[in-house]
Amino acid sequence: MSESEQSETKPWMKLLPFMNWLGEAKNPTTIRADLIAGITVALVLIPQSMAYAQLAGLPPYYGLYISFMPVIIAALWGSSKQLATGPVAVVSLLTASAIIPLVGDPGAMTEAQMISIYAPLAILLAFLVGTFQLFLGVFKLGVIVNFLSHPVIVGFTNAAAMIIGLSQLNKIFGVSKERSESFVNDIWGVIQQVPDHTHIPTFLFGASAILILWGFKKYLPKIPGVLVAVAGTIVVSWMVGYEAMRPGAVVGTIPEGLPSFTMPTFDLDMMGTLITSAIVISLVGFMEAISIAKAMAAKTKDRIDPNQELIGQGLGNITGSFFQSYPASGSFSRSAVNLGAGAKTGMSSVFTGVIVVITLLFLTPLLYHLPKAVLAAVIIMAVIGLINFKAVIHAWHASKHDGIASIVTFVATLGFAPHLDKGIMVGAGLAILLYLYRTISPRVAQLGRFEDGTLRDLRVYPELPTDERIILIRFDGSLYFANVAYFEDTILAAVADKPSARYVLVVGDGINEMDASGEEVLRHLIERLRGNGIFMVVSGLKRQVLDVMRHTGLYEILGSGNIYATEDQALSAIYDQINPYGDEGNFCPLMPEKA
């Protein structure tokens, strides 16, 4: 029996989805593969998580807090066996952009202030993100993520990656950076300081880390370059006394032990303020998670359930918020490492979480001398892979509207920075408006008979034979409130152009749906045409459209004798009405045998 059949016969497995693969995970070969993959991912995750926490505006060790409970819970309750959840660059930046306008720049705070003022809002945000994701998953509303189209995500990701990379420049050069309402001005201020105020030791650590990361990725991709860079710079930092070279910044003391179980601070005013950002983070984070999960499933032949994945991500974020975590999501880079290392089941992520727990309990003193410039280098190298302008160009070639949405999202995200949520909302809103614009004016074609017997658009082939007694028109779009007036105007314009027409044949193969507004206008149009001695005939209507017509009585008004399965059947019936005795020379230019 397959896994899918087992889950169908045992509904309780929906509540405990990890039971579907737990038996497989007990196999010694699988355990070994998952253990190796879990350790490999942990070696990448630990330094990455500290870097991303810094990007989110939190002390670096908060990255470790987000790297065990969300990682384990998301793996156990998600549908992907290889998806590696935890801190990611884009969500970390969105977290900072949501909180900084409320409490100010965490860089100007002491660590105690960050923990008491800034961190509670990040933790509350994780709870809100998880709650929204869980709600979508439980009620099977995963399709809502489609409102963030792929071109919009591409434009946003490219802009966010550039913003993330540029935001780390000051840490690489060891200069200060202001935080204002203009990200461009802040970066310009950093660039102006570089020639005269660069801190050479800091720059050497940052540049060396970038070179190590680049070199290992290019020449030794199987070795985790991030671990080499972190371990090497820690040793050098300790040996040269980098911490004393002011302003040499190191990670410093990391509290030993696990984060305490604490309820998030439920401030109703702050919850209302953060809810918009929480929704944006939920959707963007899930888009990233489900994209990599589907990509891996294509290789492993596993089945991915988007709603179950939402439940896993939601529970991971909710649980994490009780252990001082900020919002987490699925990671492209670490998921690829997990798959490449041979992960077979979600136990690999459980092992990853256990390694992070061991690190928090026993190994944190080893991270004391890690230069923050190295963490900045880790972030920069991670987001370089997110910059993909070819995807924007591809969207433009596929559809000009999609290309416009992608470019506008990119520009708006850069322009609104550091308020990234505004950029993606502008892009999503524009994509929806462009979609409505396309559906308001769908493709409508008057048809003639081509030499091969098919019906073709007269605008493309104006020489095709037609019949002045018949208007033959194809409507490629659903009949609904936004475009039904366009449908009516098109029919009436065609009638005005052919004053001798007695029949209007609507080829309805492309009409997928009809709402109440469509039914009402079609009813009036039929009656109006009949008042002028013109009969409407339809062909190729889909079942769902015919069902609406039957339920509303429109089927009887139009008459079953005017509804046909194909356009040729409809034309044959029309010509039988026009030439019942073969009069007028039986002139039938629209019939295939007469073409």
C-alpha positions, 0 to 999 in steps of 0.5 A: 500500500502506498503512503497516500493510500495509507493516509487515506485509510487512516485519517488520524495521520492528518493530525500526525503527518510524520507518522507517514514516514516514521516507519521509513525513518527507523531503517538503519540506512535511513537513520545514517543518511538523515543523521549525516544530512542533519549534521551537515545542515547544522554546520551551515545553519549555526553561522547562518542563523546568527548572521540572519538574526543580526539582519533582523536587528536582534543579537546574533544568538537569537538566530540559534533560538530560531534554529531548533523548535521551528526547524523540528516542528515544521519538519514533523507537521509539514509535507516535505521530507527535505525542506529545511526551515529556520531563519532566512534572509528575506524574512529576516529583513522583513522582520526588521522593516516591520519593527524598526519604524515602531521602536527605532534602530536596534543598532542604537540600542544596548543589548538589554534594550534590544532584548526588552524593547525590540525582541518582544515585538519580533517574537509577537510577529512570529506568533502572528505569522504562524497563526495566519499560516496555520489558519490558511492551512487548516481551512485549505486556503493555500491558494491565497498565495497565488495573489502573490504572482511569480513575477511579483515575487521575482521583482521583490526578491531581486530588490530585497536581495540588493537591499540586504547585501547593501545593508551589510556594507557598513559592517564589512568596512567597519563604518557607521550607518544611519537608519532613516526613511530613505535607504538610498541616503543611508547607503550613500552615507556609508559609501562616503565614509569608506575612503577615510574611515574604513577599519582595516582589520574589520575589512580584512576579516569581511573580505577574507570571509567573502573570498573563502565562501566564494572559493569553496562554493566554486571549487569545493562545493561539497565542503561547507565553506561557511563553516571554514570561514567561521572557524578560521576567522574565530581562531585568527580573531582570538589570536590577534586580539581583534576585539580590542581593535576598536571598533572591532565587533565580535559576537561576544558572550552568548547566554548558555542554555536553551531559551526559556519557555515564555508567552509572547507579549500580547499587546493588542495595539501592537498586534493591530499594527503588526498584522499587515506585516505578518500577512506579508511575511506569511505569504512571502515566507510560504512562497519561498518554502513551497517553491523549494519543496516542490522543486525537491519533490520533483527530484524525489518523486514525493507528494507535496501538500501546500495546505499541510506545509502551511500547517507545518510552517504555522505550527513551527512559528507559533511554537518558536514564538514561545521559545523567543524565536522571530519568524522562520521559513523554508530555506533554499540554500539549506534545503539544497544542502539537506537534499544533497547530503542524502536526507531521506525523511524529516528526521534529518531536520530533527537531528539538525535541531538537536545539534543546535540544542547541543551547541546552545548547551555546551559550545557557545563559548567557542563563538565568542570571538567570531567577527560580526563582519564575517556574519555580514559576509555570510549574508552577502554571499547568501543573497547574491544567489537570490539576484536573478534579473534573467527571471524578470526578462523571462517574465517580460517575454512571457507576458508584458503585463507580468514583466511590468508587474515584476519591474514595478515591484522591483522599483517600488521595493527599492523606493519604499525601503526600508518599508519592504512590505509596501513594495510587495503590496504595490506589486501584488495590487498592480498584478491583480489590476493588470489581470482584471484589465486583461479579463475586462477586455478578453479576446473576441474574434469574428470568424470566417471559414479557412480552406482547411475547414477550420474557423479563423479570425477575420482580423488575421485572415480578412479574405476568408468567406463570410455570410452577411446573414450570419455573425459568427463570433468567438468569445475567449473569456468568462462572462462575469460582472467585469467584462459582460458589458464588453461582451454586449457591446461587441455583439451589438457593434457586430450587428450594427456592421451587418444590418442584414444579419438574421443570426448571431452564433456565439462560439462558446468554447472559451467561456469557462464561467458565467456569473449572475451579471453575465446571465442577466446581460445575456438574457437582455441581449437575447430579448433585444436581438429578437426584438430586431428579428435576430436570433442568438445561437450558441455552441460549445458551452461547457457544463458549468455554464449550461448549469447556470442557464438551466438554474436561472431559466435562461436555457428555456428563454434561449431555447434548446433548438438554439444550443449546439455542441459544435459550431458546425452543428449550429451552422448546419441548423441555421442554414436549414432555417435560412434555406429550408427548400434550397432557395437562394441557391443554397448559399452556405459559405460558412459550412466546411463543405461549401468553403 
